[in-house]
């Protein structure tokens, strides 16, 4: 953390922690059926959990159903969904267009054991939307997409090292929140600070002939919607081109930020791009693609072709829902409108924080934003202070109480299902949080 950031105003950690503990007690009393569901889950899963991000103390809510922009938990509480399955539920829950596409796919046969008529239309649409994608292949998740993009880079370049960034998340076995995780695949990663081009220049100076790829999110989403600075991302493009390495843009989430992803907003053409989340229409989905010469190594007609297997890579549900959503619902115009709406909302929330002189802020781009403690500039996870966790715990529990379903880490997602009244409800809930806890939020 820089000296300026150390000196920046921060909320009171001890008071926030006490308030969050009291809020957790109230949460537990209000959700007895979720608590019972958690206790039952403990008997069959470690910690009652099969997906780490969904756990939070004292116990996570169990969601019974969703419809449109709404969720209901097993205790009967209703929420406006501002998390949207961590950006996957772009169209809300069970949108009629998506439902119709899935039903038609089911009627025509669920497992076809061959190429199907749905693959090429979706691939063609993605190729048209994302200009750097000359050719692509489907996977089952963003994690798989990033694994395959890295493998493609290693094989294509004949090199072994991969630069990733602290705070980055590229999947369950490619996570760099505080460095190289113990669960990561055993590639030779060099973990560098985000938004620090000088450090990357030094790494290339020392290892240029060994670096196969740089993998980067144009905005670190799981890290807290930390925006990649244009000069930094442009510098990565220049360095990789100069040294014969490949630049991988992980747009699993940020592809939603315009009709052509953040790369289109920046005018940067990566060598490979990875996709996932909403593009599958709510189904399990991933894809990776880019330069024709890199992707041609997967052409099974060629001797020594790089293999890429996966029973469900082209499953009909993901292909059908993905094409229906991308062609009929999340058009480039819809993407622009949604992200403009998000820009306005985040500006209003930050305006509220400044007006009330509280040490909190919302970072992000367009339809994605994240709460943070303090008023310091945030260029990387190293700029986050000690008040982050208690502030986010308290904020999450307050928002749940007010009927707004957000992430425990302060992550907020807008979707096509949200109307202006929903955004006003969210804004009012944030204002009520400031009203309730204002004495704790000053430095």
C-alpha positions as CSV (number, residue, x, y, z in Angstrom):
1,X,0.0,0.0,0.0
2,X,1.3,3.5,-0.9
3,X,2.0,6.1,1.7
4,X,-0.9,8.2,0.4
5,X,-3.2,5.3,0.8
6,X,-2.0,4.5,4.3
7,X,-2.9,8.1,5.2
8,X,-6.3,8.0,3.5
9,X,-9.4,8.0,5.7
10,X,-10.5,4.6,6.9
11,X,-13.6,3.6,9.0
12,X,-13.1,2.3,12.5
13,X,-12.3,-1.4,12.3
14,X,-13.2,-2.3,15.9
15,X,-16.6,-0.6,15.9
16,X,-17.5,-2.1,12.5
17,X,-16.5,-5.5,13.7
18,X,-18.8,-5.2,16.8
19,X,-21.7,-3.9,14.7
20,X,-21.2,-6.8,12.2
21,X,-21.4,-9.3,15.1
22,X,-24.6,-7.8,16.3
23,X,-26.0,-7.8,12.8
24,X,-25.0,-11.5,12.4
25,X,-27.0,-12.4,15.5
26,X,-30.1,-10.7,14.2
27,X,-29.6,-12.4,10.8
28,X,-29.4,-15.8,12.5
29,X,-32.7,-15.2,14.4
30,X,-34.5,-14.2,11.2
31,X,-33.4,-17.2,9.2
32,X,-34.1,-20.4,11.2
33,X,-34.9,-22.6,8.2
34,X,-31.7,-21.5,6.4
35,X,-29.8,-22.4,9.6
36,X,-31.5,-25.8,9.7
37,X,-30.6,-26.4,6.0
38,X,-27.0,-25.5,6.8
39,X,-26.9,-28.0,9.7
40,X,-28.2,-30.7,7.5
41,X,-25.7,-29.9,4.8
42,X,-22.9,-30.2,7.4
43,X,-23.6,-34.0,7.5
44,X,-22.8,-34.5,3.9
45,X,-20.4,-31.8,2.8
46,X,-17.3,-30.2,4.5
47,X,-18.6,-27.1,6.1
48,X,-22.0,-27.8,4.4
49,X,-20.5,-26.3,1.3
50,X,-19.6,-27.3,-2.2
51,X,-18.7,-23.8,-3.6
52,X,-16.5,-21.7,-1.4
53,X,-17.8,-18.3,-2.4
54,X,-21.3,-19.1,-1.2
55,X,-20.3,-19.6,2.4
56,X,-20.4,-16.8,5.0
57,X,-20.9,-16.8,8.8
58,X,-23.0,-17.5,10.7
59,X,-24.4,-19.6,7.9
60,X,-25.4,-18.9,4.3
61,X,-29.0,-18.4,3.1
62,X,-30.6,-21.3,1.3
63,X,-32.5,-20.0,-1.8
64,X,-35.7,-21.8,-2.6
65,X,-36.6,-20.2,-6.0
66,X,-36.1,-17.3,-8.3
67,X,-38.3,-15.5,-10.8
68,X,-37.3,-12.6,-13.0
69,X,-35.3,-10.3,-10.8
70,X,-36.6,-11.8,-7.5
71,X,-35.3,-14.5,-5.1
72,X,-37.0,-16.2,-2.2
73,X,-35.2,-18.0,0.6
74,X,-36.5,-21.0,2.5
75,X,-37.7,-18.7,5.3
76,X,-39.9,-17.0,2.8
77,X,-38.0,-13.7,2.6
78,X,-38.0,-12.0,-0.8
79,X,-35.1,-10.2,-2.3
80,X,-34.3,-8.2,-5.4
81,X,-31.4,-10.1,-6.9
82,X,-28.3,-7.8,-7.4
83,X,-25.8,-10.7,-7.6
84,X,-27.3,-12.7,-10.5
85,X,-25.3,-15.8,-9.9
86,X,-22.1,-13.8,-9.9
87,X,-23.0,-12.2,-13.3
88,X,-24.3,-15.4,-15.0
89,X,-28.0,-14.5,-14.7
90,X,-27.9,-11.7,-17.1
91,X,-31.5,-12.3,-18.2
92,X,-33.0,-12.8,-14.7
93,X,-34.4,-16.1,-13.6
94,X,-36.2,-18.2,-16.3
95,X,-36.6,-15.6,-19.0
96,X,-39.3,-16.7,-21.5
97,X,-36.9,-16.5,-24.4
98,X,-34.3,-18.6,-22.6
99,X,-37.0,-21.1,-21.4
100,X,-38.3,-21.5,-24.9
101,X,-34.9,-22.2,-26.3
102,X,-34.2,-24.8,-23.7
103,X,-37.5,-26.5,-24.1
104,X,-37.0,-26.7,-27.9
105,X,-33.5,-28.2,-27.3
106,X,-35.0,-30.8,-24.9
107,X,-37.7,-31.7,-27.4
108,X,-35.0,-32.4,-30.0
109,X,-32.9,-34.6,-27.8
110,X,-30.7,-33.8,-24.8
111,X,-27.5,-35.8,-25.6
112,X,-26.9,-36.1,-29.3
113,X,-23.4,-37.7,-29.3
114,X,-22.2,-35.6,-32.2
115,X,-21.9,-32.2,-33.7
116,X,-25.3,-30.4,-33.5
117,X,-27.0,-27.6,-35.4
118,X,-26.6,-25.1,-32.5
119,X,-22.8,-24.8,-32.3
120,X,-22.0,-22.8,-35.4
121,X,-24.6,-20.1,-34.9
122,X,-23.3,-19.3,-31.4
123,X,-19.7,-19.5,-32.5
124,X,-20.4,-17.2,-35.5
125,X,-22.2,-14.7,-33.3
126,X,-19.4,-14.6,-30.8
127,X,-16.8,-14.2,-33.7
128,X,-18.8,-11.3,-35.0
129,X,-19.2,-9.6,-31.6
130,X,-15.6,-10.0,-30.4
131,X,-13.2,-8.7,-33.1
132,X,-10.1,-10.5,-31.9
133,X,-11.7,-13.9,-32.1
134,X,-10.9,-15.4,-35.4
135,X,-11.6,-18.9,-34.3
136,X,-12.9,-20.4,-31.0
137,X,-13.7,-23.6,-29.1
138,X,-16.3,-24.2,-26.4
139,X,-15.7,-25.5,-22.9
140,X,-17.9,-26.0,-19.8
141,X,-16.7,-23.1,-17.7
142,X,-14.5,-20.0,-17.5
143,X,-12.0,-22.0,-15.5
144,X,-11.7,-24.5,-18.4
145,X,-11.4,-21.7,-20.9
146,X,-8.5,-20.2,-19.1
147,X,-6.8,-23.6,-18.6
148,X,-7.1,-24.2,-22.3
149,X,-5.9,-20.8,-23.3
150,X,-2.8,-21.1,-21.1
151,X,-2.1,-24.6,-22.4
152,X,-2.5,-23.3,-26.0
153,X,0.0,-20.5,-25.2
154,X,2.6,-22.9,-23.7
155,X,2.4,-25.3,-26.6
156,X,2.3,-22.6,-29.3
157,X,5.3,-20.7,-28.0
158,X,7.3,-23.7,-26.6
159,X,7.9,-21.7,-23.5
160,X,7.0,-22.4,-19.8
161,X,6.4,-19.3,-17.8
162,X,3.1,-17.4,-17.4
163,X,2.6,-14.0,-15.9
164,X,-0.5,-13.6,-13.8
165,X,-1.5,-10.8,-11.3
166,X,-2.0,-10.7,-7.6
167,X,-5.8,-10.2,-6.9
168,X,-6.6,-12.0,-10.2
169,X,-9.1,-14.9,-10.5
170,X,-9.2,-17.1,-13.6
171,X,-11.1,-20.0,-12.0
172,X,-11.1,-22.5,-9.1
173,X,-7.6,-23.7,-9.9
174,X,-6.3,-20.4,-11.2
175,X,-6.7,-18.1,-8.3
176,X,-4.2,-15.4,-7.3
177,X,-6.1,-13.3,-4.6
178,X,-3.0,-13.1,-2.4
179,X,-0.5,-14.8,-4.7
180,X,-0.2,-18.3,-6.1
181,X,-2.8,-20.5,-4.3
182,X,-2.0,-24.0,-3.1
183,X,-4.9,-25.4,-5.3
184,X,-3.6,-23.9,-8.5
185,X,-2.5,-26.0,-11.4
186,X,1.3,-26.4,-11.3
187,X,2.3,-24.1,-14.1
188,X,5.4,-21.9,-13.7
189,X,3.5,-18.7,-12.7
190,X,5.2,-15.4,-12.0
191,X,2.7,-13.4,-9.9
192,X,3.0,-9.6,-10.5
193,X,1.3,-6.5,-9.1
194,X,-1.7,-5.3,-11.0
195,X,-1.6,-2.0,-12.8
196,X,2.1,-1.8,-12.4
197,X,3.7,-1.9,-15.9
198,X,7.2,-1.2,-14.6
199,X,7.2,-4.6,-12.7
200,X,6.2,-6.4,-16.0
201,X,8.9,-4.6,-17.9
202,X,11.4,-5.9,-15.3
203,X,10.0,-9.5,-15.5
204,X,10.4,-9.5,-19.3
205,X,13.9,-8.1,-19.0
206,X,14.8,-11.0,-16.8
207,X,12.8,-13.8,-18.4
208,X,11.8,-12.7,-21.9
209,X,12.7,-15.9,-23.7
210,X,10.8,-18.1,-21.2
211,X,7.5,-16.2,-21.0
212,X,4.7,-17.9,-23.0
213,X,1.8,-15.6,-22.0
214,X,0.4,-12.9,-19.8
215,X,-3.1,-13.6,-18.5
216,X,-5.0,-10.6,-17.3
217,X,-8.5,-9.5,-16.5
218,X,-9.3,-6.1,-18.0
219,X,-10.9,-5.5,-14.6
220,X,-10.2,-7.7,-11.6
221,X,-13.7,-8.7,-10.7
222,X,-13.4,-11.1,-7.8
223,X,-10.6,-8.9,-6.6
224,X,-13.1,-6.1,-6.0
225,X,-13.9,-4.6,-9.4
226,X,-10.4,-3.1,-9.6
227,X,-10.2,-1.4,-13.0
228,X,-7.3,-2.2,-15.3
229,X,-5.8,1.2,-16.3
230,X,-5.7,1.7,-20.1
231,X,-2.0,2.5,-20.1
232,X,-1.3,-0.7,-18.2
233,X,-3.3,-2.9,-20.5
234,X,-1.9,-1.2,-23.6
235,X,1.6,-1.7,-22.2
236,X,1.0,-5.4,-21.8
237,X,0.0,-5.6,-25.4
238,X,3.2,-3.8,-26.5
239,X,5.5,-5.9,-24.2
240,X,4.0,-9.3,-25.3
241,X,4.2,-8.4,-29.0
242,X,7.8,-7.2,-28.6
243,X,8.9,-10.4,-26.8
244,X,6.9,-13.0,-28.7
245,X,4.6,-13.9,-25.8
246,X,0.8,-14.2,-26.1
247,X,-1.6,-11.8,-24.3
248,X,-4.7,-13.5,-22.9
249,X,-7.6,-11.3,-21.9
250,X,-9.8,-13.1,-19.4
251,X,-13.2,-11.6,-20.3
252,X,-15.2,-14.3,-18.6
253,X,-17.0,-11.5,-16.8
254,X,-15.9,-8.2,-18.5
255,X,-17.2,-9.3,-21.9
256,X,-20.6,-7.9,-20.7
257,X,-19.1,-4.3,-20.5
258,X,-19.9,-3.6,-24.2
259,X,-21.1,-5.5,-27.2
260,X,-17.5,-6.5,-27.8
261,X,-16.2,-6.7,-24.3
262,X,-13.8,-4.3,-22.6
263,X,-11.2,-5.0,-25.3
264,X,-13.5,-3.2,-27.7
265,X,-13.8,-0.2,-25.4
266,X,-10.0,0.0,-25.1
267,X,-9.2,-0.8,-28.7
268,X,-6.8,-3.6,-27.7
269,X,-6.6,-6.8,-29.6
270,X,-5.4,-9.7,-27.4
271,X,-4.0,-12.9,-28.9
272,X,-6.6,-15.0,-27.0
273,X,-9.8,-14.2,-25.1
274,X,-11.6,-16.4,-22.7
275,X,-15.4,-16.3,-22.0
276,X,-18.0,-17.8,-19.7
277,X,-20.8,-16.7,-17.3
278,X,-23.8,-15.0,-19.0
279,X,-23.0,-16.1,-22.6
280,X,-24.3,-19.5,-21.8
281,X,-27.7,-18.0,-21.1
282,X,-27.5,-19.3,-17.5
283,X,-26.2,-22.8,-18.4
284,X,-22.7,-24.1,-17.8
285,X,-20.6,-22.4,-20.4
286,X,-17.1,-21.4,-21.4
287,X,-15.2,-20.6,-24.6
288,X,-11.7,-19.5,-25.7
289,X,-10.6,-18.1,-29.0
290,X,-8.4,-15.7,-30.8
291,X,-5.7,-15.7,-33.5
292,X,-6.2,-18.3,-36.2
293,X,-2.6,-19.5,-36.1
294,X,-2.8,-20.2,-32.4
295,X,-6.2,-21.8,-32.5
296,X,-5.3,-24.0,-35.6
297,X,-3.3,-26.2,-33.3
298,X,-6.6,-27.7,-32.2
299,X,-7.6,-28.7,-35.7
300,X,-8.0,-32.5,-35.5
301,X,-7.3,-32.9,-39.3
302,X,-3.7,-31.9,-38.7
303,X,-1.0,-34.3,-37.6
304,X,0.1,-33.8,-34.0
305,X,-3.0,-31.6,-33.3
306,X,-3.3,-30.4,-29.7
307,X,-6.2,-32.4,-28.1
308,X,-9.1,-30.8,-26.4
309,X,-11.8,-33.1,-25.0
310,X,-14.9,-32.5,-23.0
311,X,-18.2,-34.5,-23.1
312,X,-20.3,-31.4,-22.5
313,X,-18.3,-28.8,-24.5
314,X,-21.1,-28.5,-27.1
315,X,-24.1,-29.6,-25.0
316,X,-27.3,-28.5,-26.6
317,X,-28.7,-26.6,-23.5
318,X,-25.7,-24.2,-23.3
319,X,-25.6,-23.8,-27.1
320,X,-29.4,-23.1,-27.4
321,X,-29.7,-20.8,-24.4
322,X,-26.4,-19.0,-25.3
323,X,-27.5,-18.2,-28.8
324,X,-31.0,-17.2,-27.8
325,X,-29.7,-14.8,-25.2
326,X,-26.9,-13.3,-27.2
327,X,-28.8,-12.9,-30.4
328,X,-32.2,-11.7,-29.0
329,X,-31.6,-10.2,-25.6
330,X,-28.1,-9.0,-24.9
331,X,-27.5,-7.2,-28.2
332,X,-24.8,-4.5,-28.5
333,X,-27.5,-1.9,-27.9
334,X,-28.8,-3.6,-24.8
335,X,-25.2,-3.9,-23.5
336,X,-24.6,-0.2,-24.0
337,X,-27.8,0.8,-22.3
338,X,-27.2,-1.5,-19.3
339,X,-23.7,-0.3,-18.7
340,X,-24.7,3.3,-19.0
341,X,-27.3,2.7,-16.4
342,X,-24.6,1.2,-14.1
343,X,-22.3,4.1,-14.6
344,X,-25.1,6.5,-13.5
345,X,-25.9,4.4,-10.4
346,X,-22.3,4.1,-9.3
347,X,-21.9,7.8,-9.7
348,X,-24.9,8.4,-7.5
349,X,-23.7,6.0,-4.8
350,X,-20.2,7.6,-4.7
351,X,-21.9,11.0,-4.7
352,X,-23.8,10.0,-1.6
353,X,-20.6,8.8,0.1
354,X,-18.9,12.1,-0.6
355,X,-21.9,14.2,0.5
356,X,-22.1,12.3,3.8
357,X,-18.4,12.4,4.2
358,X,-18.1,8.6,4.9
359,X,-15.0,6.6,4.2
360,X,-16.4,4.2,1.6
361,X,-16.5,4.0,-2.2
362,X,-17.8,1.9,-5.1
363,X,-15.4,0.9,-7.8
364,X,-16.1,-0.7,-11.2
365,X,-17.2,-0.2,-14.7
366,X,-20.8,-0.2,-16.1
367,X,-23.0,-2.9,-14.7
368,X,-20.4,-4.2,-12.2
369,X,-19.4,-2.5,-9.0
370,X,-17.9,-3.3,-5.6
371,X,-17.9,-1.6,-2.2
372,X,-14.6,-0.7,-0.6
373,X,-13.5,0.9,2.7
374,X,-11.7,4.2,2.5
375,X,-11.3,7.0,0.0
376,X,-7.9,6.1,-1.3
377,X,-7.2,5.4,-5.0
378,X,-7.5,1.6,-5.6
379,X,-5.1,0.4,-8.2
380,X,-4.5,-3.1,-6.8
381,X,-5.5,-5.4,-3.9
382,X,-2.5,-4.0,-2.0
383,X,-4.4,-0.7,-1.7
384,X,-7.2,-2.3,0.3
385,X,-7.2,-1.5,4.1
386,X,-8.0,-3.4,7.3
387,X,-11.6,-2.1,7.4
388,X,-12.5,-4.0,4.2
389,X,-13.8,-7.2,5.8
390,X,-15.9,-5.8,8.7
391,X,-17.3,-3.0,6.5
392,X,-18.4,-5.6,3.8
393,X,-19.8,-8.0,6.4
394,X,-21.9,-5.2,7.9
395,X,-23.0,-3.9,4.5
396,X,-24.0,-7.4,3.3
397,X,-26.1,-8.1,6.4
398,X,-27.8,-4.7,6.2
399,X,-28.6,-5.1,2.5
400,X,-30.0,-8.6,3.1
401,X,-32.2,-7.1,5.8
402,X,-33.4,-4.5,3.3
403,X,-34.3,-7.1,0.7
404,X,-31.3,-6.5,-1.6
405,X,-29.3,-9.7,-2.4
406,X,-25.7,-8.8,-3.0
407,X,-22.4,-10.6,-2.5
408,X,-20.8,-10.9,0.9
409,X,-17.7,-9.3,-0.6
410,X,-19.7,-6.1,-1.5
411,X,-20.1,-7.1,-5.2
412,X,-23.2,-5.7,-7.0
413,X,-24.4,-6.7,-10.4
414,X,-27.0,-5.2,-12.7
415,X,-28.9,-7.2,-15.2
416,X,-31.5,-6.8,-18.0
417,X,-34.2,-7.7,-15.5
418,X,-33.6,-4.6,-13.4
419,X,-35.8,-1.5,-13.9
420,X,-35.1,2.1,-12.6
421,X,-37.3,1.4,-9.6
422,X,-35.0,-1.5,-8.6
423,X,-32.0,0.7,-8.8
424,X,-33.7,3.3,-6.7
425,X,-34.4,0.6,-4.1
426,X,-30.8,-0.3,-4.1
427,X,-29.7,3.3,-3.7
428,X,-32.2,3.8,-0.8
429,X,-30.8,0.7,0.9
430,X,-27.3,2.1,0.6
431,X,-28.5,5.4,2.0
432,X,-30.2,3.7,4.9
433,X,-26.9,1.9,5.6
434,X,-25.1,5.2,5.8
435,X,-27.9,6.7,8.0
436,X,-27.8,3.7,10.4
437,X,-24.0,3.4,10.8
438,X,-22.7,6.8,9.9
439,X,-20.7,7.3,13.1
440,X,-18.8,4.2,12.3
441,X,-18.0,5.1,8.8
442,X,-16.0,8.2,9.4
443,X,-12.2,8.0,9.7
